[in-house]
Amino acid sequence: MNFIQTRGCDENKPTTVTFSQAILSPIASFGGLYVPEVLPNLGLEFLNKHLNSSYKDLALDMLNRFEIDIDQDVIKEALNLYDNFDDSSNPVPVVKVKENLYVSELYHGPTRAFKDMALQPFGVVLSSVAQKRNENYLILAATSGDTGPAALETFKNRANVQVACLYPYGGTSDVQRLQMVTEDAANLKVIGIRGVFDDAQNALKRLLASDEFKTSLKKKHVSLSAANSVNFGRIIFQIIYHIHSYLELVRQNAIKMDEKVYLNVPSGNFGNALGAYYAWKMGLGVEKIIISSNENNVLTKLIKTGKYDLRDLEVVGTTSPAMDILKSSNVERILYDMFGSKRTKELMDDLEEKNIYELSEDELETLQKCFDADFCLGDEGKKYIKDTFIKNSYLMDPHTATCFKSYETCSNPAIKTIAYSTAEWTKFSPVIANALTGEVDINDIEALESIAKEANLKIPAMVKGLFSKKITQNTIIDKEDIEKEILNFL
Ligand SMILES: *Cc1c(COP(=O)(O)O)cnc(C)c1O
């Protein structure tokens, strides 16, 4: 299958590319993205066939329907990484939390957040493509805390790939920082920036667009790529778990095959939600996709009013920092799917030039047929964390908690909901400890111990071990020095 471009073709790039090309250079004509030319239609037959399949068998068959230019043994090797999740026979447990509300837990991988779902297999795929082409790639990553650890973990010691990972020094949790700065491999460089996440993100965008930087890399026989969530190589692995979660509900006798459910997704850059949308279009029984946000609620406004309005907006820091995003990149792929490339380019140009785009009434109606949305403030989220722990004996993180609000405000209670849990309690422990016991100003290790005691849970060894692991990545610099630092590393 080939991939085409969301904003049409500018003649400098080919009209269609292969999957390999789309993952190596994910930015398309006019700054657009790559999307599959057609989505495979799986239908009921596929769902019935895989009712009792393992996660990996389901995944393999689904990936094969995309007919991507990756060898079978590479795909299999990539999927084998799900064996390292907590329960290799079921990497994504789906838990009933209360009547009609099921939580699909996407955080049972090595870095305890849902980024592992896609980045674990993606690392194998990208490295194998680079080896096959006999090329070396520098992967640039900017992280607010979850992507960095997952990207480092997946590319660690992989051939033909080096990673430079930028994070805001002081802007992540202790666990997130330790996950990065204790990674010890010659092909990894972790760089703390004196600044906020946006400084790291802007530096990354500047380097990705800089011809001078690319020329310097070429002298070292290195090409540039990015592992951010617009890469279709990540999106493709995020379709699978939506299908799996649906089949889990059928297996648990919660729904009949083909019954409609809500998929409720805590959203930032919209990769997770896009995977849900594609799964729906490929044949899953879905009533609506509910988009859950925090105080940074541009997506709620888009879905309620048809306006994507960034004028006079600034990102605010919240208790669910992985969703502190204003430019939610993957929404563009929805626009393309619904309204075509000409209109997508128009809308995205408006956003770039005027900081706002506005859908027509008809377009808004089309969008609202598929999506509804609400946002949850930090204090509301903490209340959901505490109440759900007390009433339903279920402990969740602040990102997951945003779904509990929209579950109440957006869904018909007679229809079952699958809400997605994107991080383990260990990753955002100070917020959770505060929600449960009211403790303030405690650090991660104190919070972890407090929650473990309160909820009678064990701190996973891979998290506890971080606090005594040797710190190997000590670089902390000003943002002006990023380019020099990366070239030195290479
Ligand atoms: C990345 C992330 C999200 C947002 O996912 P998107 O695919 O970017 O919408 C939500 N929660 C957590 C914990 C994350 O790490």
The ligand as a Tripos MOL2 file, in Angstrom:
@<TRIPOS>MOLECULE
LIG
   15    15     1     0     0
SMALL
NO_CHARGES

@<TRIPOS>ATOM
      1 C1          1.2030   10.9230   25.0530 C.3       1 LIG1
      2 C2          0.2200   10.7860   26.1580 C.ar      1 LIG1
      3 C3         -1.1280   11.1660   25.9960 C.ar      1 LIG1
      4 C4         -1.6550   11.8220   24.7310 C.3       1 LIG1
      5 O1         -1.7040   10.9410   23.6580 O.3       1 LIG1
      6 P1         -1.8660   11.4900   22.1680 P.3       1 LIG1
      7 O2         -1.7680   10.2980   21.3060 O.co2     1 LIG1
      8 O3         -0.7310   12.4410   21.9500 O.co2     1 LIG1
      9 O4         -3.1790   12.1750   22.0850 O.co2     1 LIG1
     10 C5         -1.9910   10.9700   27.0520 C.ar      1 LIG1
     11 N1         -1.5680   10.4630   28.2360 N.ar      1 LIG1
     12 C6         -0.2840   10.0910   28.4260 C.ar      1 LIG1
     13 C7          0.1230    9.5690   29.7580 C.3       1 LIG1
     14 C8          0.6580   10.2250   27.3950 C.ar      1 LIG1
     15 O5          1.9340    9.8500   27.6060 O.3       1 LIG1
@<TRIPOS>BOND
     1     1     2 1
     2     2     3 ar
     3     2    14 ar
     4     3     4 1
     5     3    10 ar
     6     4     5 1
     7     5     6 1
     8     6     7 2
     9     6     8 1
    10     6     9 1
    11    10    11 ar
    12    11    12 ar
    13    12    13 1
    14    12    14 ar
    15    14    15 1
@<TRIPOS>SUBSTRUCTURE
     1 LIG1         1 GROUP 0 **** ****
